[in-house]
Amino acid sequence: MKTSGIKMKSIVFVSLYLLLSNTALQAFGQSKEDLLGKWKLERVSAIKDNNQIAIGMDSFDFEIPSEIDIQQEEFTFVRTSSTDKAKYNEIVKGNLFCFPICATWKITEGKLQLQWGQDIAGPSGDPEIRTVVLSYSRK
């Protein structure tokens, strides 16, 4: 009996998550159709304590895609070392875009922006978080 209760709670949780994710996207006026197309990396930036800070591509433990081709059912990530494909529903979960990190996505002024918090060591060695933003323009 406990198993069915756990399953029911899981179903309710997943349903609630999907509903809230779709609601969040609708609140921002974003939809799957807005994402479709080819995107080219334009800028990598970071913000810490409300200040923009310099950040390089070597600040990540993965290679950021220079281009992303988003089709109805499939993504293609173009990197200098490889080109990878993945199914749309494996990458986009509501307002999250996972590619190997999970970032919130939005389209602002025609730019696809992926944003997440990155842990870094502060001056005293204590962990701090900076906000990283990848901006892609339509190709």
DSSP file with accessible surface (Angstrom, degrees, kcal/mol):
  #  RESIDUE AA STRUCTURE BP1 BP2  ACC     N-H-->O    O-->H-N    N-H-->O    O-->H-N    TCO  KAPPA ALPHA  PHI   PSI    X-CA   Y-CA   Z-CA
    1    1 A M     >        0   0  202      0, 0.0     4,-1.5     0, 0.0     5,-0.1   0.000 360.0 360.0 360.0 -38.5    0.0    0.0    0.0
    2    2 A K  H  >  +     0   0  182      1,-0.2     4,-2.2     2,-0.2     5,-0.2   0.873 360.0  59.4 -61.7 -35.5    2.8    2.4    0.8
    3    3 A T  H  > S+     0   0   91      1,-0.2     4,-2.6     2,-0.2    -1,-0.2   0.923 104.1  48.5 -60.9 -44.1    4.2    2.0   -2.7
    4    4 A S  H  > S+     0   0   73      1,-0.2     4,-2.5     2,-0.2    -1,-0.2   0.870 109.9  53.2 -67.1 -33.6    1.0    3.2   -4.4
    5    5 A G  H  X S+     0   0   33     -4,-1.5     4,-2.3     2,-0.2    -1,-0.2   0.910 110.6  46.8 -64.6 -40.4    1.0    6.2   -2.1
    6    6 A I  H  X S+     0   0  108     -4,-2.2     4,-2.4     2,-0.2    -2,-0.2   0.924 112.2  50.1 -66.7 -41.8    4.5    7.1   -3.1
    7    7 A K  H  X S+     0   0  131     -4,-2.6     4,-2.6     2,-0.2    -2,-0.2   0.919 110.6  49.8 -61.9 -43.2    3.7    6.6   -6.7
    8    8 A M  H  X S+     0   0  116     -4,-2.5     4,-2.6     1,-0.2    -2,-0.2   0.928 110.8  49.2 -63.9 -41.1    0.7    8.9   -6.4
    9    9 A K  H  X S+     0   0  159     -4,-2.3     4,-2.7     1,-0.2    -1,-0.2   0.909 111.5  50.3 -63.8 -39.2    2.8   11.6   -4.7
   10   10 A S  H  X S+     0   0   60     -4,-2.4     4,-2.8     2,-0.2     5,-0.2   0.917 110.7  48.6 -64.7 -42.9    5.4   11.3   -7.5
   11   11 A I  H  X S+     0   0  102     -4,-2.6     4,-2.6     2,-0.2     5,-0.2   0.931 113.1  47.4 -62.7 -44.7    2.7   11.6  -10.1
   12   12 A V  H  X S+     0   0   85     -4,-2.6     4,-2.7     2,-0.2    -2,-0.2   0.933 113.2  48.9 -62.6 -44.1    1.2   14.6   -8.4
   13   13 A F  H  X S+     0   0  144     -4,-2.7     4,-2.8     2,-0.2    -2,-0.2   0.940 113.2  46.0 -61.5 -48.1    4.7   16.2   -8.0
   14   14 A V  H  X S+     0   0   75     -4,-2.8     4,-2.7     2,-0.2     5,-0.2   0.926 113.7  49.3 -63.0 -42.9    5.6   15.7  -11.6
   15   15 A S  H  X S+     0   0   68     -4,-2.6     4,-2.5    -5,-0.2    -1,-0.2   0.926 112.2  47.9 -61.8 -43.7    2.3   17.0  -12.8
   16   16 A L  H  X S+     0   0   91     -4,-2.7     4,-2.9    -5,-0.2     5,-0.2   0.922 111.2  51.3 -63.1 -43.5    2.6   20.1  -10.6
   17   17 A Y  H  X S+     0   0   83     -4,-2.8     4,-2.7     1,-0.2    -2,-0.2   0.936 112.0  46.0 -59.0 -47.6    6.2   20.6  -11.8
   18   18 A L  H  X S+     0   0   87     -4,-2.7     4,-2.6     2,-0.2     5,-0.2   0.915 113.1  49.9 -64.1 -40.9    5.1   20.4  -15.5
   19   19 A L  H  X S+     0   0  106     -4,-2.5     4,-2.6    -5,-0.2    -2,-0.2   0.945 113.5  45.1 -62.0 -47.7    2.1   22.7  -14.9
   20   20 A L  H  X S+     0   0  101     -4,-2.9     4,-2.8     2,-0.2    -2,-0.2   0.894 112.6  51.8 -65.6 -38.3    4.3   25.3  -13.1
   21   21 A S  H  X S+     0   0    6     -4,-2.7     4,-2.2    -5,-0.2    -1,-0.2   0.941 112.9  44.3 -63.0 -46.4    7.0   25.1  -15.8
   22   22 A N  H  X S+     0   0   83     -4,-2.6     4,-2.5     2,-0.2    -2,-0.2   0.904 113.4  51.6 -65.8 -37.5    4.5   25.7  -18.6
   23   23 A T  H  X S+     0   0   67     -4,-2.6     4,-2.5    -5,-0.2    -2,-0.2   0.920 108.6  51.3 -64.0 -41.8    2.9   28.5  -16.6
   24   24 A A  H  X S+     0   0   28     -4,-2.8     4,-1.6     2,-0.2    -2,-0.2   0.919 110.9  48.3 -62.3 -42.6    6.3   30.1  -16.1
   25   25 A L  H  <>S+     0   0   18     -4,-2.2     5,-2.8     1,-0.2     4,-0.4   0.927 112.0  48.6 -63.6 -43.2    7.0   29.9  -19.8
   26   26 A Q  H ><5S+     0   0  146     -4,-2.5     3,-1.0     1,-0.2    -2,-0.2   0.886 106.7  57.4 -65.0 -34.6    3.5   31.4  -20.6
   27   27 A A  H 3<5S+     0   0   83     -4,-2.5    -1,-0.2     1,-0.3    -2,-0.2   0.866 110.9  42.8 -63.7 -35.7    4.1   34.2  -18.1
   28   28 A F  T 3<5S-     0   0  130     -4,-1.6    -1,-0.3    -3,-0.2    -2,-0.2   0.466 114.9-119.4 -85.9  -3.4    7.2   35.2  -20.0
   29   29 A G  T < 5 +     0   0   54     -3,-1.0     2,-0.4    -4,-0.4    -3,-0.2   0.806  67.2 140.4  71.6  27.3    5.4   34.7  -23.3
   30   30 A Q      < +     0   0   26     -5,-2.8     2,-0.3    -6,-0.2    -1,-0.2  -0.825  23.6 171.1-105.9 144.2    7.9   32.0  -24.4
   31   31 A S    >>  -     0   0   43     -2,-0.4     4,-0.9    -3,-0.1     3,-0.8  -0.914  49.0 -98.7-142.8 170.8    7.0   28.9  -26.3
   32   32 A K  H >> S+     0   0   52     -2,-0.3     4,-1.1     1,-0.3     3,-1.1   0.895 121.3  59.3 -57.6 -39.7    8.7   26.0  -28.0
   33   33 A E  H 34 S+     0   0  115      1,-0.3    -1,-0.3     2,-0.2     3,-0.2   0.821  97.2  60.5 -61.8 -30.7    8.2   27.7  -31.3
   34   34 A D  H <4 S+     0   0   56     -3,-0.8    -1,-0.3     1,-0.2    -2,-0.2   0.819 104.7  50.1 -64.9 -30.6   10.2   30.7  -30.1
   35   35 A L  H << S+     0   0    0     -3,-1.1    35,-0.2    -4,-0.9    -1,-0.2   0.767  85.1 109.4 -78.1 -27.3   13.2   28.5  -29.6
   36   36 A L     <  +     0   0   42     -4,-1.1     2,-0.2    -3,-0.2    35,-0.2  -0.193  58.1  47.4 -60.0 137.9   13.1   26.9  -33.1
   37   37 A G  E    S-A   70   0A  20     33,-3.1    33,-3.2     2,-0.0     2,-0.4  -0.744  92.2 -49.0 130.0-174.3   15.9   27.8  -35.5
   38   38 A K  E     -A   69   0A 111    101,-0.3   101,-2.8    31,-0.2     2,-0.4  -0.844  48.4-168.2-101.9 135.4   19.6   28.2  -35.7
   39   39 A W  E     -AB  68 138A   1     29,-3.0    29,-2.5    -2,-0.4     2,-0.4  -0.962   6.5-157.7-126.4 137.8   21.4   30.2  -33.0
   40   40 A K  E     -AB  67 137A 100     97,-3.0    97,-2.6    -2,-0.4    27,-0.2  -0.951  30.4-108.2-117.4 134.1   25.1   31.4  -32.9
   41   41 A L  E     + B   0 136A  37     25,-3.2    95,-0.3    -2,-0.4     3,-0.1  -0.381  41.7 168.1 -61.2 126.5   27.0   32.3  -29.7
   42   42 A E  E     +     0   0A  94     93,-3.3     2,-0.3     1,-0.3    94,-0.2   0.750  57.6   0.4-107.7 -39.5   27.4   36.0  -29.5
   43   43 A R  E     - B   0 135A 110     92,-1.8    92,-2.8     2,-0.0     2,-0.5  -0.996  44.9-154.5-158.0 145.0   28.5   36.7  -26.0
   44   44 A V  E     + B   0 134A  31     -2,-0.3     2,-0.3    90,-0.2    11,-0.3  -0.991  31.4 165.6-118.1 126.2   29.5   35.0  -22.7
   45   45 A S  E     - B   0 133A   7     88,-2.5    88,-2.9    -2,-0.5     2,-0.3  -0.936  20.4-156.3-138.5 163.8   29.1   37.2  -19.6
   46   46 A A  E     -CB  53 132A   0      7,-0.8     7,-2.4    -2,-0.3     2,-0.4  -0.988   2.7-157.3-140.6 149.6   29.0   36.9  -15.8
   47   47 A I  E     +CB  52 131A  65     84,-2.6    84,-3.0    -2,-0.3     2,-0.4  -0.994  13.3 172.1-130.2 131.4   27.5   39.0  -13.1
   48   48 A K  E >  S-C   51   0A  43      3,-2.6     3,-1.6    -2,-0.4    82,-0.1  -0.987  74.6  -5.7-140.1 129.4   28.6   39.0   -9.4
   49   49 A D  T 3  S-     0   0  122     -2,-0.4    -1,-0.1     1,-0.3     3,-0.1   0.907 129.2 -58.3  53.2  43.6   27.4   41.4   -6.8
   50   50 A N  T 3  S+     0   0  158      1,-0.2     2,-0.4    -3,-0.0    -1,-0.3   0.665 116.6 112.4  62.9  17.0   25.5   43.4   -9.5
   51   51 A N  E <   -C   48   0A 104     -3,-1.6    -3,-2.6     0, 0.0     2,-0.3  -0.974  69.6-124.4-119.8 136.6   28.7   43.9  -11.5
   52   52 A Q  E     -C   47   0A 130     -2,-0.4     2,-0.3    -5,-0.2    -5,-0.2  -0.598  34.2-165.5 -75.4 134.8   29.6   42.5  -14.8
   53   53 A I  E     -C   46   0A  53     -7,-2.4    -7,-0.8    -2,-0.3     2,-0.1  -0.885  25.3 -97.3-123.7 155.4   32.9   40.6  -14.6
   54   54 A A        +     0   0  101     -2,-0.3     2,-0.3    -9,-0.1    -9,-0.1  -0.459  44.7 176.1 -68.8 139.6   35.3   39.3  -17.2
   55   55 A I        -     0   0   31    -11,-0.3     2,-0.3    -2,-0.1   -11,-0.1  -0.994  12.6-156.6-147.2 138.9   34.9   35.6  -18.0
   56   56 A G    >   -     0   0   27     -2,-0.3     3,-2.0     1,-0.1     4,-0.1  -0.725  34.8-107.5-113.1 166.8   36.6   33.4  -20.4
   57   57 A M  G >  S+     0   0   97      1,-0.3     3,-1.1    -2,-0.3     7,-0.2   0.759 116.4  67.3 -64.0 -21.9   35.7   30.1  -22.1
   58   58 A D  G 3  S+     0   0  147      1,-0.2    -1,-0.3     3,-0.1     5,-0.0   0.477  78.5  83.9 -78.7   1.9   38.2   28.4  -19.9
   59   59 A S  G <  S+     0   0   38     -3,-2.0     2,-0.3     2,-0.0    -1,-0.2   0.467  84.5  69.1 -80.1  -0.7   36.0   29.2  -16.9
   60   60 A F  S <  S-     0   0   20     -3,-1.1     4,-0.1     2,-0.1     0, 0.0  -0.870  73.5-140.2-121.6 152.2   33.9   26.1  -17.6
   61   61 A D  S    S+     0   0  158     -2,-0.3     2,-0.3     2,-0.1    -3,-0.1   0.114  90.3  51.3 -96.1  20.8   34.6   22.4  -17.3
   62   62 A F  S    S-     0   0   37      0, 0.0     2,-0.6     0, 0.0    -2,-0.1  -0.963  93.2-100.5-146.1 160.7   32.7   21.8  -20.6
   63   63 A E        -     0   0   62     -2,-0.3    -2,-0.1    -5,-0.0    -5,-0.1  -0.765  34.6-133.2 -89.5 123.3   32.8   23.2  -24.1
   64   64 A I        -     0   0    7     -2,-0.6     2,-0.1    -7,-0.2   -23,-0.0  -0.568  28.2-109.5 -73.6 132.4   30.1   25.8  -24.7
   65   65 A P        -     0   0    0      0, 0.0    14,-0.2     0, 0.0     3,-0.1  -0.405  18.8-156.9 -63.9 134.0   28.4   25.2  -28.1
   66   66 A S  S    S+     0   0   42     12,-2.3   -25,-3.2     1,-0.2     2,-0.3   0.746  82.1  21.2 -80.7 -24.8   29.2   27.9  -30.6
   67   67 A E  E     -AD  40  78A  43     11,-1.5    11,-2.8   -27,-0.2     2,-0.4  -0.993  63.7-164.8-141.6 147.7   26.0   27.1  -32.5
   68   68 A I  E     -AD  39  77A   2    -29,-2.5   -29,-3.0    -2,-0.3     2,-0.6  -0.994   4.1-163.2-132.5 124.5   22.7   25.5  -31.6
   69   69 A D  E     -AD  38  76A  36      7,-2.7     7,-2.1    -2,-0.4     2,-0.6  -0.944  12.0-166.5-108.0 112.5   20.2   24.3  -34.2
   70   70 A I  E     +AD  37  75A   0    -33,-3.2   -33,-3.1    -2,-0.6     5,-0.2  -0.898  11.4 173.3-107.7 114.8   16.9   23.7  -32.6
   71   71 A Q        -     0   0   90      3,-3.0    17,-0.0    -2,-0.6   -36,-0.0  -0.614  49.6 -88.4-110.4 175.2   14.3   21.8  -34.6
   72   72 A Q  S    S+     0   0   86      1,-0.2     3,-0.1    -2,-0.2   -36,-0.0   0.860 122.5  10.0 -53.3 -41.8   10.9   20.5  -33.7
   73   73 A E  S    S+     0   0  121      1,-0.1    15,-2.2    15,-0.1     2,-0.3   0.490 125.5  47.1-117.3  -7.6   12.2   17.2  -32.3
   74   74 A E  E     - E   0  87A  66     13,-0.3    -3,-3.0    14,-0.1     2,-0.4  -0.990  54.3-150.4-146.9 147.3   15.9   17.5  -32.2
   75   75 A F  E     -DE  70  86A   0     11,-3.3    11,-2.0    -2,-0.3     2,-0.4  -0.899   9.1-160.4-108.7 145.3   18.8   19.8  -31.1
   76   76 A T  E     -DE  69  85A  14     -7,-2.1    -7,-2.7    -2,-0.4     2,-0.5  -0.994   6.3-161.4-124.9 123.4   22.2   19.9  -32.8
   77   77 A F  E     -DE  68  84A   8      7,-3.2     7,-2.4    -2,-0.4     2,-0.6  -0.920   4.7-158.1-104.2 123.9   25.1   21.4  -30.7
   78   78 A V  E     +DE  67  83A  40    -11,-2.8   -12,-2.3    -2,-0.5   -11,-1.5  -0.898  19.5 165.9-106.0 121.7   28.1   22.5  -32.7
   79   79 A R        -     0   0   33      3,-3.0     3,-0.1    -2,-0.6   -15,-0.0  -0.838  49.6-108.3-123.8 166.1   31.4   22.8  -30.8
   80   80 A T  S    S+     0   0  130     -2,-0.3     3,-0.1     1,-0.2    -1,-0.1   0.858 120.7  38.9 -65.0 -30.3   34.9   23.1  -32.1
   81   81 A S  S    S-     0   0   90      1,-0.2     2,-0.3    -3,-0.0    -1,-0.2   0.652 127.7  -7.8 -94.6 -16.9   35.7   19.5  -31.1
   82   82 A S        -     0   0   42     -3,-0.1    -3,-3.0     2,-0.0     2,-0.4  -0.991  50.7-125.9-166.7 167.4   32.4   17.9  -32.0
   83   83 A T  E     -E   78   0A  83     -2,-0.3     2,-0.3    -5,-0.2    -5,-0.2  -0.999  32.3-172.2-125.5 125.6   28.8   18.1  -33.2
   84   84 A D  E     -E   77   0A  70     -7,-2.4    -7,-3.2    -2,-0.4     2,-0.3  -0.912  10.3-154.4-120.9 148.9   26.2   16.4  -31.0
   85   85 A K  E     +E   76   0A 131     -2,-0.3     2,-0.3    -9,-0.2    -9,-0.2  -0.902  16.0 171.3-118.9 148.6   22.5   15.7  -31.5
   86   86 A A  E     -E   75   0A  20    -11,-2.0   -11,-3.3    -2,-0.3     2,-0.2  -0.985  38.1 -96.2-150.7 155.0   19.9   15.2  -28.8
   87   87 A K  E >>  -E   74   0A 102     -2,-0.3     3,-1.5   -13,-0.2     4,-0.9  -0.478  32.2-124.9 -73.0 141.6   16.1   14.9  -28.6
   88   88 A Y  H >> S+     0   0   21    -15,-2.2     4,-2.6     1,-0.3     3,-1.4   0.921 109.9  53.9 -52.3 -49.3   14.2   18.1  -27.8
   89   89 A N  H 34 S+     0   0  105    -16,-0.3    -1,-0.3     1,-0.3   -15,-0.1   0.609 105.2  55.4 -70.9  -7.3   12.4   16.6  -24.9
   90   90 A E  H <4 S+     0   0  120     -3,-1.5    -1,-0.3     1,-0.0    -2,-0.2   0.666 116.2  36.4 -88.8 -20.0   15.7   15.5  -23.3
   91   91 A I  H << S+     0   0   14     -3,-1.4     7,-2.8    -4,-0.9     2,-0.5   0.844 111.2  55.4 -99.2 -46.7   17.1   19.1  -23.4
   92   92 A V  E  <  +F   97   0A  14     -4,-2.6     2,-0.4     5,-0.2     5,-0.2  -0.834  50.4 172.3-102.5 123.9   14.1   21.3  -22.6
   93   93 A K  E >   -F   96   0A  93      3,-2.5     3,-2.1    -2,-0.5     2,-0.3  -0.870  67.5 -66.6-125.9  90.3   12.2   20.9  -19.5
   94   94 A G  T 3  S-     0   0   13     -2,-0.4   -72,-0.1     1,-0.3    -1,-0.1  -0.438 120.8  -9.6  64.9-118.3    9.8   23.8  -19.2
   95   95 A N  T 3  S+     0   0   40     -2,-0.3    10,-1.6    -3,-0.1     2,-0.4   0.274 119.6  95.4 -97.0  13.3   11.9   26.9  -18.6
   96   96 A L  E <   -FG  93 104A  51     -3,-2.1    -3,-2.5     8,-0.2     2,-0.5  -0.858  53.7-166.0-105.1 143.0   15.1   24.8  -18.1
   97   97 A F  E     -FG  92 103A   0      6,-2.9     6,-2.6    -2,-0.4     2,-0.5  -0.986   9.1-165.3-128.2 110.8   17.5   24.1  -20.9
   98   98 A a  E     + G   0 102A  29     -7,-2.8     4,-0.3    -2,-0.5    -2,-0.0  -0.907  26.3 149.9-110.2 121.5   20.0   21.3  -20.0
   99   99 A F  S    S-     0   0   11      2,-2.5     3,-0.1    -2,-0.5    -1,-0.1   0.302  96.9 -46.0-151.2  11.8   23.1   20.9  -22.2
  100  100 A P  S    S+     0   0   86      0, 0.0     2,-0.2     0, 0.0    -2,-0.1  -0.804 143.0  42.3-108.6 -11.9   25.3   19.6  -19.8
  101  101 A I  S    S-     0   0   36     -4,-0.1    -2,-2.5    15,-0.0     2,-0.6  -0.669  88.5-117.7 -95.6 165.4   24.3   22.2  -17.2
  102  102 A a  E     +G   98   0A  69     -4,-0.3     2,-0.3    -2,-0.2    -4,-0.2  -0.921  39.7 172.2-106.0 120.5   20.7   23.3  -16.6
  103  103 A A  E     -G   97   0A   1     -6,-2.6    -6,-2.9    -2,-0.6     2,-0.2  -0.908  35.4-113.0-122.7 150.6   20.1   26.9  -17.3
  104  104 A T  E     -GH  96 115A  59     11,-2.5    11,-2.3    -2,-0.3     2,-0.4  -0.592  37.8-150.8 -76.6 147.4   16.9   28.9  -17.5
  105  105 A W  E     + H   0 114A   9    -10,-1.6     2,-0.3    -2,-0.2     9,-0.2  -0.922  24.1 157.9-123.0 149.5   16.2   30.2  -20.9
  106  106 A K  E     - H   0 113A  83      7,-1.5     7,-3.2    -2,-0.4     2,-0.6  -0.961  34.5-127.3-158.0 157.7   14.4   33.2  -22.3
  107  107 A I  E     + H   0 112A  30     -2,-0.3     2,-0.4     5,-0.2     5,-0.2  -0.964  31.0 175.9-112.9 119.1   14.4   35.1  -25.5
  108  108 A T  E >   - H   0 111A  50      3,-2.4     3,-1.9    -2,-0.6    -2,-0.1  -0.995  68.1 -14.0-127.4 125.8   14.9   38.8  -25.1
  109  109 A E  T 3  S-     0   0  185     -2,-0.4    -1,-0.1     1,-0.3     3,-0.1   0.880 130.0 -51.9  50.8  41.8   15.2   41.3  -27.9
  110  110 A G  T 3  S+     0   0   44      1,-0.2    28,-0.6    27,-0.1     2,-0.4   0.557 114.7 117.3  76.7   6.9   15.7   38.4  -30.4
  111  111 A K  E <   -HI 108 137A  62     -3,-1.9    -3,-2.4    26,-0.1     2,-0.6  -0.905  62.4-135.4-110.1 136.3   18.5   36.8  -28.4
  112  112 A L  E     -HI 107 136A   0     24,-2.4    24,-2.9    -2,-0.4     2,-0.5  -0.797  27.7-165.8 -85.2 120.2   18.4   33.4  -26.8
  113  113 A Q  E     -HI 106 135A  38     -7,-3.2    -7,-1.5    -2,-0.6     2,-0.5  -0.956  11.8-167.8-115.9 127.7   19.8   33.8  -23.3
  114  114 A L  E     -HI 105 134A   0     20,-2.4    20,-2.7    -2,-0.5     2,-0.4  -0.956  15.9-177.1-110.5 127.6   20.8   30.8  -21.1
  115  115 A Q  E     +HI 104 133A  74    -11,-2.3   -11,-2.5    -2,-0.5     2,-0.3  -0.985  11.4 150.8-134.3 136.4   21.5   31.7  -17.5
  116  116 A W  E     - I   0 132A  29     16,-1.8    16,-3.1    -2,-0.4     2,-0.4  -0.974  43.2-102.7-153.0 165.5   22.7   29.8  -14.4
  117  117 A G  E     - I   0 131A  48     -2,-0.3     2,-0.5    14,-0.2    14,-0.2  -0.803  32.6-160.3 -93.3 131.8   24.5   30.2  -11.2
  118  118 A Q  E     - I   0 130A  33     12,-3.2    12,-2.3    -2,-0.4     2,-0.3  -0.958  15.3-129.8-116.1 128.3   28.2   29.0  -11.2
  119  119 A D  E     + I   0 129A 120     -2,-0.5     2,-0.3    10,-0.2    10,-0.2  -0.592  36.1 168.4 -73.5 132.9   30.0   28.2   -7.9
  120  120 A I  E     - I   0 128A  36      8,-3.2     8,-3.3    -2,-0.3     2,-0.5  -0.933  39.7-101.6-137.9 162.9   33.4   29.9   -7.7
  121  121 A A  E     - I   0 127A  78     -2,-0.3     5,-0.1     6,-0.2     8,-0.0  -0.756  38.7-142.2 -86.0 128.3   36.0   30.4   -5.0
  122  122 A G    >   -     0   0   10      4,-3.5     3,-2.0    -2,-0.5    -1,-0.0  -0.188  35.3 -85.9 -79.4 178.7   35.9   33.9   -3.6
  123  123 A P  T 3  S+     0   0  127      0, 0.0    -1,-0.1     0, 0.0    -2,-0.0   0.841 131.6  47.7 -56.5 -33.4   39.0   36.0   -2.6
  124  124 A S  T 3  S-     0   0   87      2,-0.1    -3,-0.0     1,-0.0    -2,-0.0   0.468 121.8-106.6 -87.6   0.3   39.0   34.4    0.9
  125  125 A G  S <  S+     0   0   52     -3,-2.0     3,-0.1     1,-0.4    -1,-0.0   0.286  80.3 130.6  92.0 -10.7   38.6   30.9   -0.6
  126  126 A D        -     0   0  105     -5,-0.1    -4,-3.5     1,-0.1    -1,-0.4  -0.476  68.1 -97.1 -73.6 148.8   35.0   30.7    0.5
  127  127 A P  E     + I   0 121A 110      0, 0.0     2,-0.3     0, 0.0    -6,-0.2  -0.394  46.7 177.4 -68.3 140.6   32.5   29.5   -2.2
  128  128 A E  E     - I   0 120A  57     -8,-3.3    -8,-3.2    -2,-0.1     2,-0.4  -0.900  21.5-129.3-133.9 165.7   30.6   32.3   -4.0
  129  129 A I  E     - I   0 119A 106     -2,-0.3     2,-0.4   -10,-0.2   -10,-0.2  -0.966  18.0-173.3-122.2 133.7   28.1   32.2   -6.9
  130  130 A R  E     - I   0 118A  31    -12,-2.3   -12,-3.2    -2,-0.4     2,-0.5  -0.924  27.1-120.2-118.4 152.5   28.2   34.3  -10.0
  131  131 A T  E     -BI  47 117A  45    -84,-3.0   -84,-2.6    -2,-0.4     2,-0.4  -0.816  26.2-158.3 -92.9 125.0   25.5   34.4  -12.6
  132  132 A V  E     -BI  46 116A   0    -16,-3.1   -16,-1.8    -2,-0.5     2,-0.4  -0.873   6.7-168.9-105.4 136.4   26.6   33.3  -16.1
  133  133 A V  E     -BI  45 115A  10    -88,-2.9   -88,-2.5    -2,-0.4     2,-0.5  -0.989   7.6-164.9-128.7 123.6   24.7   34.3  -19.2
  134  134 A L  E     -BI  44 114A   0    -20,-2.7   -20,-2.4    -2,-0.4     2,-0.5  -0.931  12.8-159.6-101.8 127.4   25.2   32.9  -22.7
  135  135 A S  E     -BI  43 113A   0    -92,-2.8   -93,-3.3    -2,-0.5   -92,-1.8  -0.948   8.7-174.5-113.2 124.8   23.7   35.0  -25.4
  136  136 A Y  E     -BI  41 112A   0    -24,-2.9   -24,-2.4    -2,-0.5     2,-0.3  -0.929   8.7-154.2-115.7 139.7   22.9   33.6  -28.8
  137  137 A S  E     -BI  40 111A  26    -97,-2.6   -97,-3.0    -2,-0.4   -26,-0.1  -0.811  34.0 -92.2-107.9 155.5   21.6   35.5  -31.8
  138  138 A R  E      B   39   0A 120    -28,-0.6   -99,-0.3    -2,-0.3    -1,-0.0  -0.393 360.0 360.0 -65.3 139.1   19.6   34.0  -34.7
  139  139 A K              0   0  139   -101,-2.8  -101,-0.3    -2,-0.1    -1,-0.1  -0.651 360.0 360.0 -92.8 360.0   21.8   32.8  -37.5
